[in-house]
């Protein structure tokens, strides 16, 4: 499993503060944890993410999300 610098909550906060999306924890048919990107109506957008690293990679393509998360690195 690849690691990320950010927690679920930090990634979700970036989404909710910078976009119209939010993140939910899901369980796959195999019983594995996954993450869903949801729009303002609660509809899933795209496929499930297998881990938080994939979520981070996807959402930081949005410059506002990138900037929001970057502030956690300046310590």
N, C-alpha and C positions, 0 to 999 in steps of 0.2 A: 504494500500500500504506500502510495506517495504521500508525503506530508505537505501541509500548508502552514503558512505563518499565522493564519487567521482561524478563529473559532467559528462555529456555526452562527452564533449570534452576531459576530462582527460582519460576516458575509451577508447575513440577512438584513442587518442594519444598513449596510451599503446599498442593498437593493431597494429597501423601503424608503430611504432618504434620497436616492438619486434616480429611481425609475418607478414605473407603475407595477413592478413585480415584487414578489416575496418568495421565500424559500420554505419548504416543508420537508420534514423527515418522513420517509416512506419505508415500507418493507416489501421487498420483491417476492415473487412467487416461491423463490428458493429460500426465503427467510433472511436474506441479506439486507443490510441497511442501505438505503439509497436516498437521493435528494431530488425533489421536484421543484422546478421553477414554475410559479403560478402567477397568472395575471390578476388584475384587480377584481375579476369576477370569480376567481378561484379555479379557473380552468388551467390544466397543465399545459405548459408551453414546451413542446419538444419532448425528447426522451428523458428518462431518469438519468441523473448523474450518479456514477458509482461511488465517488468519494468527494470530499471537500476540495481536493486539489483541482479536480475537473470543474467544479463550480467556480473556484477562484480564477482559473484560466479563462473561463467563458465570460464571467462578468467584468473582469478587468479590461476587456476589449472596449468597454464603455469608459471613456475618459473620466467622467464624473465619479464612477465607482472606483476607478483606479486611484484618483486623487483622495477620495474618502478613506480608502484603506491605507494609503501611503502614510497617513498621519500616525498610524500605529507603529510604523517602522522608525520614526524619528524619536528615539529614546536614548 
